[in-house]
Amino acid sequence: LFPYSSKGAMMDNRFATALVIACVLSLISTIYMAASIGTDFWYEYHTLSPAENISEAGRSIWEEFISEEADENTYTYALFRCNGTVGLWRRCITVPKNSHWYSPPVFFFSLFPQETDMTTNCISFSLSDQFMEKYIEPGNHNSGTDLNRTYLWRLQFLLPFVSLGLMCFGALIGLCACACRSLYPAIATGVLHFLAGLCTLGLVGCYVAGIELLHQKLPLPADVRGEFGWSFCLACVSAPLQFMAAALFIWAARTNRKEFTLLKAYRVA
């Protein structure tokens, strides 16, 4: 754009550096977003003795957890008692590896201490589960629809895919800009990344609000601790990366356009 000016060449390098940094930030945020969607550690429950809890409840906890008719109250209770984790697509609990569910007498453990081998088993939320209505009293179909939790649950499922779609579309526009040898289309890429950041930020807000509302309906037991997991943290990190990439794209495109316009006017004069 500035073939006859050393100052223009320096500006070219500045814009190119900004675009490279923006592309790297965009790539990292996309990887983080995809990883957070595909993993099951958005929220984690930790109980003191999951092996004892599962032995006390017997086979029924696992059977109810994997049942297609399991309601929100049922699988949430299993998450509480069995070191559960929840993702956007799946829910998981930690259970003993042994399939016979035999629990030796208490005095046996006092004579022969041993550790119980544990394994994590997961069940996927179906598409109908993602759009299922939430009830004022979880698990009670006669208590009425809880609109706040219903729409928060649906938004936390849709927003990450909207965010990824916007970033992919922005990348296509960026490729077209490279083919046209122009920085001006990068403004559209920046705007799309900004919208993607808003979607990611909305996803994080919806998930936090949904968890808080659920725990108001189903309080955590005294011996259970809940915390946000690393999948949730990846989504939290992805949002500011998208905003920074958007700012760099827009700044590079607008500033380059302004400099080019001024230089052209100077040459004409």
PLY file of the C-alpha trace (Angstrom):
ply
format ascii 1.0
element vertex 269
property float x
property float y
property float z
element edge 268
property int vertex1
property int vertex2
end_header
0.00 0.00 0.00
2.97 2.29 0.54
5.44 1.33 -2.17
7.26 4.68 -2.37
7.67 5.57 1.32
9.95 4.11 3.93
7.55 5.47 6.52
4.73 3.67 4.75
6.72 0.42 4.80
7.15 0.82 8.56
3.39 1.25 8.93
2.82 -1.82 6.80
4.92 -3.83 9.23
2.99 -2.42 12.15
-0.36 -3.39 10.67
0.96 -6.81 9.70
2.17 -7.41 13.26
-1.23 -6.44 14.65
-2.97 -8.81 12.25
-0.63 -11.68 13.09
-1.22 -11.18 16.82
-4.98 -10.96 16.22
-4.93 -14.20 14.21
-2.97 -15.98 16.96
-5.41 -14.75 19.62
-8.33 -15.83 17.45
-6.84 -19.30 16.97
-6.15 -19.75 20.69
-9.65 -18.61 21.64
-11.17 -21.01 19.09
-9.15 -23.91 20.50
-10.13 -22.99 24.07
-13.79 -22.65 23.11
-13.88 -25.98 21.28
-12.10 -27.70 24.19
-14.53 -26.27 26.73
-17.55 -27.41 24.69
-16.18 -30.94 24.31
-15.16 -31.56 27.93
-17.22 -32.38 31.02
-15.67 -30.24 33.75
-17.79 -27.12 33.73
-18.93 -27.80 37.29
-17.58 -30.36 39.75
-18.97 -31.84 42.96
-16.63 -33.26 45.59
-17.87 -35.48 48.41
-15.80 -37.01 51.19
-16.40 -40.69 50.50
-17.97 -41.50 47.12
-17.27 -45.23 47.44
-19.18 -45.43 50.72
-22.02 -43.35 49.35
-22.47 -45.53 46.28
-22.33 -48.68 48.41
-24.99 -47.38 50.74
-27.37 -46.54 47.92
-26.62 -49.74 46.03
-27.12 -50.29 42.35
-30.15 -47.97 42.25
-28.10 -44.74 42.01
-26.33 -45.85 38.84
-29.47 -47.35 37.30
-31.44 -44.16 37.95
-28.58 -42.01 36.69
-28.42 -43.77 33.31
-32.16 -44.16 32.94
-33.74 -42.27 30.03
-36.50 -41.23 32.42
-34.08 -39.76 34.97
-35.29 -36.28 35.92
-33.21 -33.34 37.07
-33.69 -34.13 40.75
-32.59 -37.75 40.30
-29.36 -37.20 38.42
-28.46 -34.13 40.49
-28.68 -36.25 43.65
-26.33 -38.78 42.03
-23.92 -35.97 41.10
-23.92 -34.81 44.73
-23.20 -38.23 46.20
-20.74 -39.61 43.63
-18.20 -36.88 42.83
-20.11 -35.81 39.73
-19.05 -33.46 36.96
-21.32 -31.64 34.51
-20.53 -30.39 31.01
-22.63 -28.80 28.31
-23.23 -32.20 26.71
-22.65 -34.85 29.38
-22.94 -35.59 33.07
-20.55 -37.96 34.85
-20.29 -39.71 38.22
-17.50 -41.67 39.88
-18.43 -45.24 40.85
-16.54 -48.37 41.96
-15.09 -50.50 39.17
-16.45 -53.76 40.57
-19.63 -54.75 38.84
-21.03 -56.95 41.60
-21.60 -54.03 43.99
-20.63 -56.18 46.94
-19.85 -54.23 50.13
-17.83 -56.18 52.72
-18.70 -55.79 56.42
-17.26 -52.83 58.28
-15.02 -55.01 60.47
-13.43 -56.41 57.28
-12.06 -52.96 56.39
-10.74 -52.52 59.94
-8.79 -55.79 59.66
-7.76 -55.47 55.99
-7.65 -51.82 54.90
-7.85 -51.37 51.14
-8.62 -48.77 48.54
-11.60 -49.08 46.24
-10.84 -48.73 42.54
-13.03 -46.03 41.04
-14.04 -45.25 37.48
-15.86 -42.33 35.87
-18.98 -43.12 33.82
-20.78 -40.50 31.74
-24.20 -40.10 30.18
-24.84 -37.67 27.33
-27.66 -35.14 27.33
-29.88 -35.80 24.34
-31.00 -32.97 22.07
-34.46 -33.14 23.65
-32.84 -32.84 27.10
-31.17 -29.61 26.00
-34.54 -28.04 25.16
-36.54 -29.69 27.94
-38.46 -27.44 30.30
-37.12 -26.92 33.81
-39.59 -27.00 36.67
-40.00 -24.78 39.71
-39.44 -27.88 41.85
-36.82 -29.99 40.00
-38.29 -33.36 39.04
-41.88 -32.33 39.85
-43.78 -31.93 36.58
-46.80 -30.52 38.39
-44.95 -27.57 39.94
-44.99 -25.44 36.79
-42.29 -24.28 34.37
-39.35 -22.27 35.65
-38.86 -19.94 32.68
-35.60 -18.44 33.95
-33.81 -21.77 34.27
-35.38 -23.12 31.08
-34.08 -20.32 28.86
-30.73 -20.12 30.65
-30.22 -23.84 29.95
-31.13 -23.43 26.28
-28.90 -20.39 25.83
-25.89 -22.10 27.40
-26.31 -24.84 24.79
-26.75 -22.52 21.77
-24.38 -19.63 22.50
-21.07 -21.54 22.23
-21.97 -22.80 18.76
-23.00 -19.30 17.69
-19.65 -18.03 18.99
-17.66 -20.65 17.09
-19.72 -20.03 13.95
-19.05 -16.30 14.05
-15.31 -16.84 14.45
-15.21 -19.33 11.57
-17.14 -16.92 9.35
-14.75 -14.15 10.36
-11.82 -16.37 9.39
-13.34 -16.87 5.92
-13.67 -13.11 5.50
-10.03 -12.77 6.59
-8.96 -15.24 3.90
-10.90 -13.25 1.33
-9.15 -10.09 2.54
-5.77 -11.77 2.03
-6.77 -12.85 -1.47
-7.86 -9.30 -2.30
-4.69 -7.85 -0.71
-6.76 -5.41 1.31
-7.04 -4.81 5.05
-10.45 -3.15 4.87
-12.51 -6.40 5.10
-10.70 -7.08 8.39
-13.20 -4.68 9.98
-15.92 -7.25 9.37
-13.68 -9.93 10.88
-13.19 -7.76 13.96
-16.92 -7.10 14.33
-17.66 -10.83 14.08
-15.04 -11.59 16.73
-16.56 -8.93 18.97
-20.00 -10.53 18.59
-18.43 -13.94 19.28
-16.92 -12.53 22.47
-20.33 -11.26 23.54
-21.80 -14.72 22.93
-19.05 -16.37 24.97
-19.52 -13.84 27.75
-23.27 -14.50 27.65
-22.60 -18.25 27.83
-20.50 -17.83 30.97
-23.12 -15.60 32.57
-25.97 -17.98 31.71
-24.09 -20.97 33.10
-23.25 -19.24 36.39
-26.83 -18.01 36.81
-28.23 -21.46 35.98
-26.00 -23.18 38.55
-26.90 -20.66 41.24
-30.63 -21.04 40.58
-30.33 -24.83 40.64
-28.57 -24.79 44.00
-31.28 -22.56 45.39
-33.77 -25.29 44.50
-31.48 -28.20 45.45
-29.01 -27.01 48.14
-25.68 -28.82 48.41
-25.46 -31.37 51.26
-23.20 -30.48 54.16
-20.47 -32.92 53.11
-20.48 -31.91 49.42
-18.49 -29.08 47.89
-19.16 -27.63 44.45
-16.83 -25.58 42.26
-16.43 -24.47 38.67
-14.06 -26.69 36.69
-11.33 -26.07 34.15
-13.70 -26.38 31.16
-15.57 -23.35 32.52
-12.25 -21.52 32.98
-11.34 -22.14 29.32
-14.57 -20.43 28.24
-13.83 -17.53 30.62
-10.38 -17.08 29.07
-11.73 -17.38 25.52
-13.98 -14.31 25.82
-11.24 -11.67 26.48
-9.06 -13.24 23.78
-11.91 -12.74 21.30
-12.33 -9.12 22.36
-8.59 -8.44 22.01
-8.53 -10.05 18.57
-11.54 -7.96 17.52
-9.87 -4.74 18.72
-6.67 -5.50 16.78
-8.53 -6.41 13.58
-10.64 -3.25 13.66
-7.72 -1.01 14.63
-5.45 -2.35 11.87
-8.12 -2.04 9.18
-9.35 1.44 10.13
-5.93 2.92 10.75
-4.51 1.49 7.55
-7.49 2.83 5.60
-7.06 6.27 7.15
-3.32 6.35 6.43
-3.91 5.20 2.86
-6.55 7.91 2.30
-4.26 10.63 3.68
-1.33 9.46 1.57
-3.48 9.35 -1.55
-4.74 12.88 -0.90
-1.16 14.03 -0.38
-0.05 12.51 -3.67
-2.96 14.08 -5.54
-2.13 17.46 -4.02
0 1
1 2
2 3
3 4
4 5
5 6
6 7
7 8
8 9
9 10
10 11
11 12
12 13
13 14
14 15
15 16
16 17
17 18
18 19
19 20
20 21
21 22
22 23
23 24
24 25
25 26
26 27
27 28
28 29
29 30
30 31
31 32
32 33
33 34
34 35
35 36
36 37
37 38
38 39
39 40
40 41
41 42
42 43
43 44
44 45
45 46
46 47
47 48
48 49
49 50
50 51
51 52
52 53
53 54
54 55
55 56
56 57
57 58
58 59
59 60
60 61
61 62
62 63
63 64
64 65
65 66
66 67
67 68
68 69
69 70
70 71
71 72
72 73
73 74
74 75
75 76
76 77
77 78
78 79
79 80
80 81
81 82
82 83
83 84
84 85
85 86
86 87
87 88
88 89
89 90
90 91
91 92
92 93
93 94
94 95
95 96
96 97
97 98
98 99
99 100
100 101
101 102
102 103
103 104
104 105
105 106
106 107
107 108
108 109
109 110
110 111
111 112
112 113
113 114
114 115
115 116
116 117
117 118
118 119
119 120
120 121
121 122
122 123
123 124
124 125
125 126
126 127
127 128
128 129
129 130
130 131
131 132
132 133
133 134
134 135
135 136
136 137
137 138
138 139
139 140
140 141
141 142
142 143
143 144
144 145
145 146
146 147
147 148
148 149
149 150
150 151
151 152
152 153
153 154
154 155
155 156
156 157
157 158
158 159
159 160
160 161
161 162
162 163
163 164
164 165
165 166
166 167
167 168
168 169
169 170
170 171
171 172
172 173
173 174
174 175
175 176
176 177
177 178
178 179
179 180
180 181
181 182
182 183
183 184
184 185
185 186
186 187
187 188
188 189
189 190
190 191
191 192
192 193
193 194
194 195
195 196
196 197
197 198
198 199
199 200
200 201
201 202
202 203
203 204
204 205
205 206
206 207
207 208
208 209
209 210
210 211
211 212
212 213
213 214
214 215
215 216
216 217
217 218
218 219
219 220
220 221
221 222
222 223
223 224
224 225
225 226
226 227
227 228
228 229
229 230
230 231
231 232
232 233
233 234
234 235
235 236
236 237
237 238
238 239
239 240
240 241
241 242
242 243
243 244
244 245
245 246
246 247
247 248
248 249
249 250
250 251
251 252
252 253
253 254
254 255
255 256
256 257
257 258
258 259
259 260
260 261
261 262
262 263
263 264
264 265
265 266
266 267
267 268
